[in-house]
Amino acid sequence: NAETKVLDIASGTGRGVLSMSKKEGKIFGADISLSMCQEAKKKAETGKVNNVYFTTGAARLLPFKENSFDVITTMMFFHLVPKHLWEDIIKDMQRVLKPGGVLILEFSSPFHGIFIEFFRSLFVKKKHSLWPHEAKKLFQGMKIIRKCGSYIPGTYRVFCINQKLGMLMLKLARCFPFNHTADELFYVVRKDK
């Protein structure tokens, strides 16, 4: 609806924000890089998009008031950030999220590559992956309402050879246990009211 406010953190040059701008509401992009925000603003002006706003800001210190947004998203971000900072980042997201608001976040799956490197994946902790017990701690005070994998490793190659089988693999990526073996995991989390 027109009153919905969405924030995309680590918005870069605005690709995600601009794709969301087709919906009603106000879409905000925040990125730590001034040059990325300037590029995003240029894209918005060129595309004559008037419901998007870009600002510079660090994910741990978001430049917004408490309870400002209905939805907060971030993609391709957490793998760039040291894991010991994740909790502070989630807390600040929770601070600017309205009660009942939703976070949509992407994390690397700890099982990425399990089919290829089974034993290594089990015994070597990946630096930027998120285990289920870690997610519970990270999202304290909020409810995980959905978790799904983006795709099973090798899906694209299979899709190029056999589209039906590739589509089946995409559907399987949403179901247990395959939603845990995907390359990336998406968490949808709701802030308590």
C-alpha beads as a LAMMPS data file, in Angstrom:
LAMMPS data file: protein, C-alpha beads

193 atoms
192 bonds

1 atom types
1 bond types

-500.0 500.0 xlo xhi
-500.0 500.0 ylo yhi
-500.0 500.0 zlo zhi

Masses

1 110.0

Atoms # bond

1 1 1 0.000 0.000 0.000
2 1 1 1.027 3.633 -0.404
3 1 1 1.944 3.986 3.288
4 1 1 4.361 1.038 3.334
5 1 1 7.975 1.960 4.021
6 1 1 10.718 -0.439 2.918
7 1 1 14.440 -0.181 3.691
8 1 1 17.097 -2.025 1.706
9 1 1 20.416 -2.112 3.559
10 1 1 23.669 -2.261 1.580
11 1 1 21.673 -1.119 -1.433
12 1 1 24.756 -0.482 -3.557
13 1 1 23.889 1.131 -6.876
14 1 1 20.180 0.658 -6.199
15 1 1 19.310 -2.334 -8.354
16 1 1 17.146 -3.936 -5.636
17 1 1 15.567 -0.657 -4.535
18 1 1 14.696 0.315 -8.091
19 1 1 13.139 -3.094 -8.757
20 1 1 10.984 -2.639 -5.627
21 1 1 9.963 0.878 -6.715
22 1 1 7.346 -0.587 -9.037
23 1 1 5.290 -1.338 -5.920
24 1 1 3.399 1.321 -3.973
25 1 1 5.014 2.858 -0.935
26 1 1 8.299 4.541 -0.137
27 1 1 11.489 2.583 -0.751
28 1 1 14.699 3.624 1.007
29 1 1 18.192 2.440 0.198
30 1 1 21.085 2.791 2.641
31 1 1 24.695 2.072 1.818
32 1 1 27.956 2.903 3.556
33 1 1 29.444 4.100 0.246
34 1 1 28.653 7.655 -0.834
35 1 1 29.645 6.900 -4.445
36 1 1 27.240 3.915 -4.553
37 1 1 24.393 6.115 -3.256
38 1 1 25.206 8.807 -5.821
39 1 1 25.117 6.217 -8.612
40 1 1 21.783 4.889 -7.297
41 1 1 20.309 8.410 -7.237
42 1 1 21.406 8.949 -10.855
43 1 1 19.694 5.702 -11.893
44 1 1 16.489 6.772 -10.120
45 1 1 16.541 10.185 -11.812
46 1 1 17.229 8.657 -15.238
47 1 1 14.362 6.211 -14.750
48 1 1 12.083 8.992 -13.426
49 1 1 11.418 6.985 -10.277
50 1 1 9.991 9.218 -7.558
51 1 1 9.247 6.894 -4.637
52 1 1 12.847 5.932 -3.803
53 1 1 15.294 7.630 -1.470
54 1 1 18.980 6.891 -0.930
55 1 1 21.165 7.758 2.033
56 1 1 24.595 6.862 3.316
57 1 1 24.778 4.951 6.545
58 1 1 26.379 1.980 8.234
59 1 1 24.220 -1.062 8.949
60 1 1 25.189 -0.965 12.650
61 1 1 24.184 2.694 13.006
62 1 1 21.229 3.187 10.687
63 1 1 20.366 6.889 10.229
64 1 1 16.643 6.426 10.919
65 1 1 14.273 6.833 13.875
66 1 1 12.930 3.883 15.848
67 1 1 9.948 2.033 14.360
68 1 1 10.318 3.645 10.912
69 1 1 9.951 0.720 8.474
70 1 1 7.412 -2.003 7.687
71 1 1 9.950 -4.155 5.829
72 1 1 13.752 -4.290 5.864
73 1 1 15.705 -6.293 3.292
74 1 1 19.335 -7.004 2.596
75 1 1 20.863 -9.323 0.024
76 1 1 24.484 -10.181 -0.702
77 1 1 25.571 -8.372 2.469
78 1 1 26.234 -10.604 5.464
79 1 1 28.968 -12.580 3.701
80 1 1 30.936 -9.299 3.535
81 1 1 30.618 -8.534 7.251
82 1 1 32.598 -10.148 10.083
83 1 1 30.272 -12.503 11.948
84 1 1 30.934 -10.874 15.335
85 1 1 29.138 -7.735 14.033
86 1 1 25.948 -9.510 12.938
87 1 1 24.189 -9.224 16.299
88 1 1 24.702 -5.432 16.455
89 1 1 23.456 -5.084 12.879
90 1 1 20.315 -7.152 13.577
91 1 1 19.637 -5.136 16.759
92 1 1 19.773 -1.876 14.818
93 1 1 17.508 -3.322 12.122
94 1 1 15.105 -4.326 14.883
95 1 1 15.300 -0.786 16.318
96 1 1 14.148 0.872 13.064
97 1 1 11.611 -1.867 12.215
98 1 1 7.996 -1.153 13.199
99 1 1 6.289 -3.579 15.600
100 1 1 4.956 -6.405 13.448
101 1 1 7.406 -5.436 10.678
102 1 1 9.331 -8.008 8.661
103 1 1 13.040 -8.580 7.958
104 1 1 14.021 -10.425 4.773
105 1 1 17.692 -11.360 4.979
106 1 1 20.083 -13.572 3.043
107 1 1 22.866 -15.612 4.654
108 1 1 25.317 -18.155 3.306
109 1 1 24.211 -21.699 4.062
110 1 1 26.603 -23.652 6.302
111 1 1 25.893 -26.654 4.058
112 1 1 26.926 -24.966 0.814
113 1 1 29.050 -27.468 -1.069
114 1 1 28.002 -30.429 1.074
115 1 1 27.362 -32.599 -1.953
116 1 1 30.857 -31.981 -3.270
117 1 1 32.839 -31.682 -0.074
118 1 1 30.705 -33.593 2.428
119 1 1 33.238 -34.173 5.177
120 1 1 34.909 -30.809 4.858
121 1 1 31.562 -29.019 5.144
122 1 1 30.742 -30.860 8.345
123 1 1 34.023 -30.226 10.125
124 1 1 35.205 -26.861 8.833
125 1 1 33.098 -23.940 9.982
126 1 1 32.452 -21.479 7.195
127 1 1 33.267 -17.944 8.254
128 1 1 30.075 -16.252 7.044
129 1 1 27.459 -19.016 7.214
130 1 1 24.549 -19.070 9.656
131 1 1 23.609 -22.247 11.552
132 1 1 20.003 -22.698 12.811
133 1 1 21.020 -22.396 16.489
134 1 1 22.868 -19.176 15.643
135 1 1 19.780 -17.798 13.879
136 1 1 17.669 -18.302 17.024
137 1 1 20.169 -16.283 19.049
138 1 1 20.653 -13.643 16.349
139 1 1 16.908 -13.005 16.020
140 1 1 16.071 -12.895 19.758
141 1 1 12.829 -11.015 20.393
142 1 1 11.616 -11.760 16.878
143 1 1 9.915 -14.720 15.235
144 1 1 11.395 -16.587 12.275
145 1 1 8.356 -17.011 10.024
146 1 1 10.090 -18.547 7.019
147 1 1 13.444 -19.871 5.947
148 1 1 14.213 -21.072 2.467
149 1 1 17.180 -21.813 0.266
150 1 1 17.793 -19.815 -2.871
151 1 1 18.861 -22.798 -4.940
152 1 1 20.529 -26.164 -4.693
153 1 1 24.138 -26.159 -5.928
154 1 1 24.278 -27.103 -9.610
155 1 1 20.682 -26.034 -10.346
156 1 1 21.669 -23.629 -13.091
157 1 1 23.771 -26.247 -14.890
158 1 1 20.944 -28.785 -14.676
159 1 1 18.406 -26.189 -15.853
160 1 1 20.533 -25.496 -18.961
161 1 1 20.448 -29.199 -19.837
162 1 1 16.904 -30.077 -18.703
163 1 1 14.518 -27.237 -17.799
164 1 1 11.916 -29.483 -16.137
165 1 1 14.510 -31.035 -13.857
166 1 1 15.965 -27.586 -13.136
167 1 1 12.513 -26.285 -12.125
168 1 1 12.029 -29.322 -9.889
169 1 1 15.344 -28.531 -8.185
170 1 1 14.193 -24.930 -7.599
171 1 1 10.987 -26.227 -5.970
172 1 1 12.950 -28.704 -3.855
173 1 1 15.167 -25.858 -2.592
174 1 1 12.125 -24.592 -0.663
175 1 1 11.546 -27.912 1.164
176 1 1 13.329 -29.591 4.071
177 1 1 16.065 -30.829 4.012
178 1 1 17.024 -29.152 0.741
179 1 1 16.264 -25.676 2.090
180 1 1 19.279 -26.237 4.370
181 1 1 21.625 -27.404 1.606
182 1 1 21.184 -24.438 -0.726
183 1 1 24.018 -22.009 -1.436
184 1 1 22.248 -19.123 0.287
185 1 1 19.491 -19.051 2.895
186 1 1 16.789 -16.406 3.167
187 1 1 15.239 -15.699 6.555
188 1 1 11.945 -13.843 6.914
189 1 1 11.657 -12.590 10.484
190 1 1 8.839 -10.648 12.179
191 1 1 9.366 -8.139 14.981
192 1 1 7.067 -8.761 17.953
193 1 1 4.175 -6.329 18.354

Bonds

1 1 1 2
2 1 2 3
3 1 3 4
4 1 4 5
5 1 5 6
6 1 6 7
7 1 7 8
8 1 8 9
9 1 9 10
10 1 10 11
11 1 11 12
12 1 12 13
13 1 13 14
14 1 14 15
15 1 15 16
16 1 16 17
17 1 17 18
18 1 18 19
19 1 19 20
20 1 20 21
21 1 21 22
22 1 22 23
23 1 23 24
24 1 24 25
25 1 25 26
26 1 26 27
27 1 27 28
28 1 28 29
29 1 29 30
30 1 30 31
31 1 31 32
32 1 32 33
33 1 33 34
34 1 34 35
35 1 35 36
36 1 36 37
37 1 37 38
38 1 38 39
39 1 39 40
40 1 40 41
41 1 41 42
42 1 42 43
43 1 43 44
44 1 44 45
45 1 45 46
46 1 46 47
47 1 47 48
48 1 48 49
49 1 49 50
50 1 50 51
51 1 51 52
52 1 52 53
53 1 53 54
54 1 54 55
55 1 55 56
56 1 56 57
57 1 57 58
58 1 58 59
59 1 59 60
60 1 60 61
61 1 61 62
62 1 62 63
63 1 63 64
64 1 64 65
65 1 65 66
66 1 66 67
67 1 67 68
68 1 68 69
69 1 69 70
70 1 70 71
71 1 71 72
72 1 72 73
73 1 73 74
74 1 74 75
75 1 75 76
76 1 76 77
77 1 77 78
78 1 78 79
79 1 79 80
80 1 80 81
81 1 81 82
82 1 82 83
83 1 83 84
84 1 84 85
85 1 85 86
86 1 86 87
87 1 87 88
88 1 88 89
89 1 89 90
90 1 90 91
91 1 91 92
92 1 92 93
93 1 93 94
94 1 94 95
95 1 95 96
96 1 96 97
97 1 97 98
98 1 98 99
99 1 99 100
100 1 100 101
101 1 101 102
102 1 102 103
103 1 103 104
104 1 104 105
105 1 105 106
106 1 106 107
107 1 107 108
108 1 108 109
109 1 109 110
110 1 110 111
111 1 111 112
112 1 112 113
113 1 113 114
114 1 114 115
115 1 115 116
116 1 116 117
117 1 117 118
118 1 118 119
119 1 119 120
120 1 120 121
121 1 121 122
122 1 122 123
123 1 123 124
124 1 124 125
125 1 125 126
126 1 126 127
127 1 127 128
128 1 128 129
129 1 129 130
130 1 130 131
131 1 131 132
132 1 132 133
133 1 133 134
134 1 134 135
135 1 135 136
136 1 136 137
137 1 137 138
138 1 138 139
139 1 139 140
140 1 140 141
141 1 141 142
142 1 142 143
143 1 143 144
144 1 144 145
145 1 145 146
146 1 146 147
147 1 147 148
148 1 148 149
149 1 149 150
150 1 150 151
151 1 151 152
152 1 152 153
153 1 153 154
154 1 154 155
155 1 155 156
156 1 156 157
157 1 157 158
158 1 158 159
159 1 159 160
160 1 160 161
161 1 161 162
162 1 162 163
163 1 163 164
164 1 164 165
165 1 165 166
166 1 166 167
167 1 167 168
168 1 168 169
169 1 169 170
170 1 170 171
171 1 171 172
172 1 172 173
173 1 173 174
174 1 174 175
175 1 175 176
176 1 176 177
177 1 177 178
178 1 178 179
179 1 179 180
180 1 180 181
181 1 181 182
182 1 182 183
183 1 183 184
184 1 184 185
185 1 185 186
186 1 186 187
187 1 187 188
188 1 188 189
189 1 189 190
190 1 190 191
191 1 191 192
192 1 192 193
